[in-house]
């Protein structure tokens, strides 16, 4: 008898709707904790991250950076997706004790769902249906066949000209990748700078990097309409300019896949954007109904979806009511823009830290020996600390956040996240021995600024309106004019 039939015959403890990062994590951890789990998926297992998001985009970026041709890059994308998808397929889930049903689910209430006419029941239902790319309401955009991250990786000839609508993380990453693969790229962003949610200095450096790769950047630009004639797409801007392109890629946002689930009939709370509202345990306001990942108000990142899936699985399978519930970690959520250089951020930004008396230590990469050895000095580490309750700034206070622009910023940000998670004194990070010469020494150098002046710089009060990047100064001259770092280390 098939695994699915066994589940249907014996009953299911957990029904997971959605096979992306959130759903797979929920199902896996619930099964490990002894639950009978059935996963319902209308799309390919692995979801957006594996097939149309993180995996293909980062593969394309890597291939472009290595000088691959467009066809070689796309082939590498599809090989990588296939390899990772093979670790998330039905056979793999079956070995973990998880049954899989293909189809679309609709909530019926009282622990039941309809999957294409077949009713399944469970004590707990977890909605993990994710999100998809959303097209803005620009006349003609849909008619011209605009691409999104769900379609841009399909095999096709390389476009000679690509217009990217949206200067957020996805837009910047794909713009740089296509430019390095030989396409003429124009990025159009309605805000006054790229990456408007990031530190202004980070935005400036990414803009400079894209322009160095030949990308034309238009900020403060509104696209009024779109048309296509004789195979050429054209974006009509609010300033009267027309931007012609062979293809148009839209990267302006995503919408949750919450329609058609039957939420209204059950009275499930959703926000204005149609995200399912959950508390920090991942429970909805309907008993026995949970939600994780991008379909909720806290989605947006694969790692958040995974964390929510783990939290939901633990809370669903706890054996005693008196056991404390797990809660989603909202204070320490890292994010990374995988351009070159990368931009990574966790915790408070400088402007947010200004409201709580935060202080900022900033190290330019031209004061970091590893950056000098590799000739990649365009970037910085900005570490933010603030006073502790009662203890104030003793031991340098506590770490509140960081913004890093560097070739390996995404790897560096984890150390800051750990420091925040463990409520570490800033002095502990300054005291921790880092191997020389490494990129991570920049974190130690920044933490040291809360105690000493190094390379002519020390910690300063956080600004509510931080400016752009520090002016470029010759690294050799700066280092020769400043005293060496103290031999001792700060005591926390």
C-alpha positions as CSV (number, residue, x, y, z in Angstrom):
1,X,0.0,0.0,0.0
2,X,1.3,3.5,-0.8
3,X,2.5,5.8,1.8
4,X,-0.3,8.3,1.0
5,X,-2.9,5.6,1.4
6,X,-1.5,4.6,4.8
7,X,-1.9,8.2,5.9
8,X,-5.4,8.5,4.6
9,X,-6.3,5.2,6.3
10,X,-4.7,5.8,9.7
11,X,-5.3,9.5,9.9
12,X,-2.9,12.4,9.7
13,X,-1.5,14.6,12.5
14,X,-0.3,17.4,10.3
15,X,-1.5,18.5,6.8
16,X,1.0,20.9,5.2
17,X,-0.3,22.8,2.2
18,X,2.6,24.0,0.1
19,X,5.9,22.4,-0.9
20,X,8.3,25.4,-0.7
21,X,10.9,26.2,2.0
22,X,8.3,26.8,4.8
23,X,6.2,23.7,3.9
24,X,9.1,21.4,3.6
25,X,10.7,22.5,6.8
26,X,7.4,22.2,8.7
27,X,6.8,18.7,7.3
28,X,10.3,17.5,8.0
29,X,10.5,18.6,11.6
30,X,7.0,17.4,12.4
31,X,7.9,14.0,11.0
32,X,11.1,13.9,13.0
33,X,9.1,14.5,16.1
34,X,6.9,11.5,15.4
35,X,3.9,13.1,13.7
36,X,2.1,11.5,10.7
37,X,2.6,14.2,8.0
38,X,0.9,14.6,4.6
39,X,2.1,17.4,2.3
40,X,-0.1,18.8,-0.4
41,X,1.5,20.7,-3.3
42,X,0.1,22.1,-6.5
43,X,3.6,23.1,-7.8
44,X,7.0,21.5,-7.9
45,X,8.5,20.6,-4.5
46,X,11.1,23.1,-3.4
47,X,8.9,26.0,-4.4
48,X,10.0,29.4,-5.5
49,X,13.4,29.4,-3.9
50,X,14.6,26.3,-5.6
51,X,13.0,26.8,-9.0
52,X,12.6,30.5,-9.7
53,X,14.2,32.4,-6.8
54,X,17.4,32.0,-4.7
55,X,19.0,29.1,-6.4
56,X,18.7,30.1,-10.1
57,X,19.4,33.8,-9.5
58,X,22.6,33.1,-7.4
59,X,23.7,30.5,-9.9
60,X,23.3,33.1,-12.8
61,X,25.2,35.7,-10.8
62,X,28.1,33.3,-10.2
63,X,28.2,32.1,-13.8
64,X,28.2,35.7,-15.0
65,X,31.0,36.7,-12.6
66,X,33.1,33.9,-14.0
67,X,32.7,35.1,-17.6
68,X,30.4,32.3,-18.8
69,X,28.3,32.9,-21.9
70,X,24.6,33.4,-21.7
71,X,23.9,29.8,-22.9
72,X,26.5,28.4,-20.5
73,X,25.0,30.4,-17.6
74,X,21.5,29.2,-18.3
75,X,22.6,25.6,-18.6
76,X,24.4,25.9,-15.3
77,X,21.2,27.3,-13.7
78,X,19.1,24.4,-14.9
79,X,21.7,21.8,-13.8
80,X,22.0,23.4,-10.3
81,X,18.2,23.6,-9.9
82,X,17.8,20.0,-10.9
83,X,20.5,18.9,-8.5
84,X,19.0,20.7,-5.5
85,X,15.4,19.7,-6.5
86,X,16.5,16.1,-6.3
87,X,17.1,16.4,-2.6
88,X,13.5,17.6,-2.1
89,X,11.5,15.2,-4.2
90,X,8.9,12.7,-3.3
91,X,11.3,9.8,-2.8
92,X,13.3,11.9,-0.3
93,X,10.2,12.9,1.6
94,X,8.9,9.3,1.6
95,X,12.2,8.2,3.3
96,X,11.5,10.8,5.9
97,X,8.0,9.4,6.5
98,X,6.2,12.2,4.7
99,X,3.4,11.5,2.2
100,X,2.8,13.8,-0.8
101,X,-0.5,14.6,-2.6
102,X,-0.5,16.6,-5.8
103,X,-3.3,19.1,-6.2
104,X,-4.8,22.4,-5.0
105,X,-6.2,22.6,-1.5
106,X,-9.3,24.4,-0.3
107,X,-10.1,24.7,3.4
108,X,-13.4,23.1,4.5
109,X,-13.2,23.7,8.2
110,X,-13.1,21.3,11.2
111,X,-9.7,20.0,10.1
112,X,-10.6,19.1,6.6
113,X,-9.4,20.2,3.2
114,X,-10.5,19.5,-0.3
115,X,-7.8,18.5,-2.8
116,X,-9.3,18.4,-6.3
117,X,-12.4,16.7,-5.0
118,X,-10.7,14.5,-2.5
119,X,-11.3,15.3,1.3
120,X,-8.4,14.9,3.7
121,X,-8.6,15.4,7.4
122,X,-6.0,16.3,10.1
123,X,-5.8,17.7,13.6
124,X,-3.5,20.4,12.4
125,X,-3.3,22.2,9.0
126,X,-0.3,24.4,8.1
127,X,-0.7,26.8,5.2
128,X,2.7,27.4,3.4
129,X,1.5,28.4,-0.1
130,X,4.1,31.1,-0.5
131,X,4.0,34.1,-2.8
132,X,4.5,35.0,-6.5
133,X,5.7,38.0,-8.5
134,X,3.2,40.8,-8.8
135,X,2.9,43.1,-11.8
136,X,2.3,46.7,-11.0
137,X,-0.8,48.3,-12.5
138,X,1.0,49.8,-15.5
139,X,-1.1,49.9,-18.7
140,X,0.3,47.6,-21.3
141,X,2.8,45.8,-19.1
142,X,1.1,42.5,-19.1
143,X,0.3,42.7,-22.8
144,X,4.0,43.0,-23.8
145,X,4.8,39.7,-22.0
146,X,6.9,41.2,-19.3
147,X,9.2,38.8,-17.5
148,X,9.3,38.1,-13.8
149,X,11.6,36.0,-11.6
150,X,9.3,33.1,-12.4
151,X,9.9,33.3,-16.1
152,X,13.2,35.0,-16.6
153,X,15.2,31.7,-16.2
154,X,13.4,29.9,-19.0
155,X,15.6,29.0,-21.9
156,X,15.6,31.7,-24.6
157,X,18.1,33.7,-26.6
158,X,20.0,36.4,-24.8
159,X,18.2,39.8,-25.1
160,X,20.4,42.5,-26.5
161,X,18.5,45.1,-24.4
162,X,16.8,44.5,-21.1
163,X,14.8,47.0,-19.1
164,X,14.4,46.2,-15.4
165,X,11.5,47.8,-13.6
166,X,12.3,47.9,-9.9
167,X,15.6,48.6,-8.2
168,X,15.3,46.4,-5.1
169,X,17.3,43.3,-4.4
170,X,15.9,41.1,-7.3
171,X,16.2,44.0,-9.8
172,X,19.7,44.9,-8.9
173,X,21.0,41.3,-8.8
174,X,19.5,40.3,-12.2
175,X,20.5,43.6,-13.8
176,X,24.1,43.0,-12.9
177,X,24.0,39.4,-14.0
178,X,22.5,40.2,-17.4
179,X,24.9,43.1,-17.9
180,X,27.9,40.8,-17.2
181,X,26.5,38.3,-19.7
182,X,26.6,41.0,-22.4
183,X,23.1,42.5,-22.3
184,X,22.6,46.3,-22.4
185,X,20.6,46.9,-19.2
186,X,18.5,49.8,-17.9
187,X,17.1,49.8,-14.4
188,X,14.2,52.0,-13.5
189,X,13.4,52.8,-9.9
190,X,10.6,55.0,-8.7
191,X,12.4,56.0,-5.4
192,X,15.3,58.4,-5.4
193,X,17.9,55.7,-5.1
194,X,18.4,52.0,-5.7
195,X,17.8,49.6,-2.7
196,X,15.7,52.3,-1.0
197,X,15.3,50.1,2.1
198,X,19.0,49.8,2.7
199,X,21.6,52.2,4.2
200,X,22.2,55.1,1.8
201,X,25.9,54.4,1.6
202,X,25.1,50.8,0.5
203,X,22.7,52.1,-2.1
204,X,25.4,54.4,-3.5
205,X,28.0,51.7,-3.7
206,X,25.7,49.3,-5.5
207,X,24.7,52.0,-7.9
208,X,28.3,52.7,-8.7
209,X,29.0,48.9,-9.1
210,X,26.1,48.5,-11.6
211,X,27.1,51.5,-13.6
212,X,30.7,50.2,-13.7
213,X,29.2,47.1,-15.3
214,X,27.5,49.2,-17.9
215,X,24.0,49.4,-16.4
216,X,22.1,52.6,-17.0
217,X,20.4,53.5,-13.7
218,X,17.3,55.8,-13.7
219,X,16.0,56.6,-10.2
220,X,13.0,58.8,-9.4
221,X,11.5,57.5,-12.6
222,X,7.9,56.6,-13.1
223,X,6.8,54.1,-15.8
224,X,3.5,55.4,-17.2
225,X,2.7,52.7,-19.8
226,X,4.3,50.0,-21.9
227,X,3.8,48.9,-25.5
228,X,5.4,46.5,-28.0
229,X,5.7,47.0,-31.8
230,X,7.6,45.0,-34.3
231,X,8.9,42.8,-31.5
232,X,10.4,45.7,-29.6
233,X,9.0,46.6,-26.2
234,X,8.9,50.2,-25.1
235,X,8.5,51.7,-21.6
236,X,7.0,55.2,-21.7
237,X,8.2,57.3,-18.7
238,X,6.6,60.1,-16.9
239,X,9.3,62.5,-18.0
240,X,8.4,61.9,-21.7
241,X,11.3,59.6,-22.4
242,X,10.9,56.2,-24.0
243,X,13.1,53.2,-23.1
244,X,13.2,50.5,-25.8
245,X,14.1,46.9,-24.9
246,X,13.9,43.4,-26.3
247,X,12.6,42.2,-22.9
248,X,11.2,43.9,-19.8
249,X,11.8,42.3,-16.4
250,X,9.5,43.4,-13.6
251,X,10.9,43.2,-10.1
252,X,8.6,45.5,-8.1
253,X,7.2,43.2,-5.4
254,X,5.4,40.0,-4.6
255,X,1.9,39.0,-3.6
256,X,0.9,36.1,-1.3
257,X,-0.8,33.0,-2.7
258,X,-3.7,33.2,-0.4
259,X,-6.6,33.4,-2.9
260,X,-8.8,30.4,-3.4
261,X,-7.9,28.8,-0.1
262,X,-11.2,29.4,1.5
263,X,-9.9,31.8,4.2
264,X,-13.0,34.0,4.2
265,X,-15.5,31.3,4.9
266,X,-13.5,30.2,8.0
267,X,-12.9,33.8,9.2
268,X,-9.2,33.7,8.9
269,X,-7.6,37.1,9.5
270,X,-5.7,38.6,6.6
271,X,-4.0,42.0,6.3
272,X,-4.5,44.6,3.6
273,X,-2.1,42.8,1.3
274,X,-3.9,39.5,1.7
275,X,-1.2,38.0,3.9
276,X,-2.4,35.5,6.5
277,X,-2.0,37.0,10.0
278,X,-0.2,34.8,12.5
279,X,1.1,35.3,16.0
280,X,4.7,34.5,16.9
281,X,3.9,30.8,17.4
282,X,2.7,30.7,13.7
283,X,-0.9,30.1,14.7
284,X,-3.8,31.9,13.0
285,X,-6.9,33.0,14.8
286,X,-8.6,29.7,13.8
287,X,-7.8,26.8,16.2
288,X,-5.7,24.1,14.5
289,X,-4.8,26.3,11.5
290,X,-1.3,27.5,11.2
291,X,0.6,29.4,8.5
292,X,4.3,29.9,7.7
293,X,6.5,31.7,5.1
294,X,5.7,34.2,2.4
295,X,1.9,33.7,2.6
296,X,2.1,35.4,6.1
297,X,2.8,39.0,7.1
298,X,6.3,38.0,8.1
299,X,7.4,36.3,4.9
300,X,9.9,37.5,2.3
301,X,13.0,35.4,2.9
302,X,13.6,31.7,2.6
303,X,15.4,31.6,5.9
304,X,12.4,33.2,7.7
305,X,10.1,30.7,6.1
306,X,12.4,27.9,7.3
307,X,12.5,29.3,10.8
308,X,8.7,29.7,10.9
309,X,8.3,26.1,9.7
310,X,10.5,24.8,12.5
311,X,8.6,26.9,15.1
312,X,5.2,25.6,13.8
313,X,6.3,22.0,13.8
314,X,7.7,22.2,17.4
315,X,4.5,23.9,18.6
316,X,2.2,21.5,16.9
317,X,4.0,18.4,18.2
318,X,4.7,19.4,21.8
319,X,3.4,16.7,24.1
320,X,2.2,18.8,27.0
321,X,0.3,22.0,27.2
322,X,2.5,23.4,29.9
323,X,5.5,23.3,27.6
324,X,6.5,26.8,26.5
325,X,5.7,27.5,22.9
326,X,8.5,28.3,20.4
327,X,8.3,31.8,18.9
328,X,9.5,33.2,15.6
329,X,12.7,35.2,15.9
330,X,11.8,38.7,14.7
331,X,14.7,40.7,16.2
332,X,17.5,39.0,14.3
333,X,16.6,38.5,10.7
334,X,19.5,39.0,8.3
335,X,19.0,40.0,4.6
336,X,21.5,40.0,1.8
337,X,21.6,41.5,-1.7
338,X,23.9,39.3,-3.7
339,X,25.3,41.9,-6.1
340,X,29.0,42.5,-6.3
341,X,29.8,43.8,-3.8
342,X,27.2,42.2,-1.6
343,X,25.0,44.1,0.8
344,X,24.1,42.5,4.1
345,X,22.0,43.9,7.0
346,X,20.7,42.6,10.3
347,X,19.0,44.4,13.2
348,X,18.7,48.1,13.4
349,X,19.9,50.5,10.7
350,X,21.8,53.6,11.7
351,X,18.7,55.9,11.4
352,X,16.7,53.5,13.6
353,X,19.5,53.3,16.2
354,X,19.5,57.1,16.5
355,X,16.2,56.9,18.3
356,X,17.7,54.7,21.1
357,X,21.0,56.4,21.6
358,X,22.9,54.1,19.4
359,X,26.5,54.5,18.4
360,X,28.1,53.6,15.1
361,X,31.6,52.2,14.3
362,X,32.5,52.2,10.6
363,X,35.4,50.6,8.9
364,X,36.2,51.1,5.2
365,X,37.5,48.1,3.4
366,X,40.6,50.1,2.4
367,X,41.6,49.7,6.0
368,X,41.1,45.9,5.9
369,X,44.2,44.0,4.9
370,X,42.3,41.1,3.3
371,X,40.5,43.6,1.0
372,X,43.9,45.2,0.1
373,X,45.4,41.8,-0.7
374,X,42.5,41.1,-3.1
375,X,42.3,44.6,-4.5
376,X,38.6,44.8,-3.6
377,X,38.4,47.8,-1.3
378,X,35.0,49.2,-2.3
379,X,32.9,48.7,0.7
380,X,32.5,49.1,4.5
381,X,31.4,47.5,7.7
382,X,29.0,49.6,9.9
383,X,28.5,48.1,13.3
384,X,25.8,49.6,15.6
385,X,25.8,49.3,19.4
386,X,23.5,50.8,22.1
387,X,23.2,50.9,25.8
388,X,22.0,47.9,27.8
389,X,19.2,48.3,30.4
390,X,20.8,49.2,33.8
391,X,24.4,48.5,32.6
392,X,24.4,51.2,29.9
393,X,27.5,51.2,27.8
394,X,29.5,48.9,30.1
395,X,31.5,46.5,27.9
396,X,30.7,48.6,24.9
397,X,27.0,48.1,25.3
398,X,25.1,45.6,23.2
399,X,25.2,45.1,19.5
400,X,22.0,46.4,17.8
401,X,22.7,45.7,14.1
402,X,25.1,46.0,11.2
403,X,25.2,47.0,7.6
404,X,28.1,45.4,5.5
405,X,29.0,46.1,1.9
406,X,31.8,43.7,0.9
407,X,32.5,40.7,-1.4
408,X,31.4,38.3,1.3
409,X,29.0,40.4,3.3
410,X,26.4,37.6,3.4
411,X,28.9,35.4,5.2
412,X,30.0,38.1,7.6
413,X,26.6,39.1,8.7
414,X,26.0,35.8,10.5
415,X,28.6,36.6,13.2
416,X,26.7,39.8,14.0
417,X,23.4,37.9,14.1
418,X,24.9,35.5,16.6
419,X,26.2,38.3,18.7
420,X,22.7,39.8,18.8
421,X,21.0,36.5,19.4
422,X,23.2,35.9,22.5
423,X,22.9,39.5,23.7
424,X,26.7,39.7,23.5
425,X,28.6,42.6,24.9
426,X,30.3,44.6,22.1
427,X,33.6,44.1,23.9
428,X,33.3,40.3,23.4
429,X,33.4,40.7,19.6
430,X,36.3,43.1,19.9
431,X,38.2,40.5,22.1
432,X,37.5,37.5,19.9
433,X,40.6,36.4,18.0
434,X,40.0,36.4,14.2
435,X,42.4,34.8,11.8
436,X,44.6,37.1,9.8
437,X,44.1,38.1,7.1
438,X,40.4,37.5,6.7
439,X,37.3,39.5,5.8
440,X,35.9,38.9,9.2
441,X,38.7,40.9,10.9
442,X,36.7,43.9,9.7
443,X,34.1,43.1,12.3
444,X,36.7,43.0,15.0
445,X,38.2,46.2,13.8
446,X,34.8,47.9,13.9
447,X,34.0,46.5,17.4
448,X,37.3,47.9,18.7
449,X,36.3,51.4,17.7
450,X,33.8,51.4,20.6
451,X,36.9,51.5,22.9
452,X,39.8,53.0,20.9
453,X,40.5,55.2,17.9
454,X,41.9,53.0,15.2
455,X,43.1,54.1,11.7
456,X,42.0,57.6,12.7
457,X,38.4,56.6,13.3
458,X,36.3,55.9,16.4
459,X,32.7,55.3,17.2
460,X,30.2,58.2,16.7
461,X,26.6,58.8,17.6
462,X,24.1,57.3,15.2
463,X,22.5,59.8,12.8
464,X,18.8,59.9,12.0
465,X,19.7,60.9,8.4
466,X,23.0,59.1,7.5
467,X,24.8,60.4,4.5
468,X,26.2,58.5,1.6
469,X,29.6,56.7,1.6
470,X,32.7,58.3,3.1
471,X,35.0,60.0,0.5
472,X,37.5,57.7,-1.1
473,X,41.0,58.2,0.4
474,X,44.1,56.4,-0.6
475,X,44.4,53.4,1.7
476,X,48.2,53.6,2.1
477,X,48.2,57.2,3.0
478,X,45.4,56.8,5.6
479,X,47.2,53.9,7.3
480,X,50.5,55.8,7.4
481,X,49.0,58.8,9.0
482,X,47.3,57.0,11.8
483,X,48.8,55.2,14.8
484,X,48.8,51.4,14.9
485,X,46.0,49.6,16.8
486,X,46.7,49.2,20.5
487,X,48.4,46.0,21.5
488,X,45.9,45.3,24.2
489,X,42.3,44.4,23.8
490,X,39.3,46.0,25.5
491,X,37.9,44.4,28.7
492,X,34.2,43.9,28.8
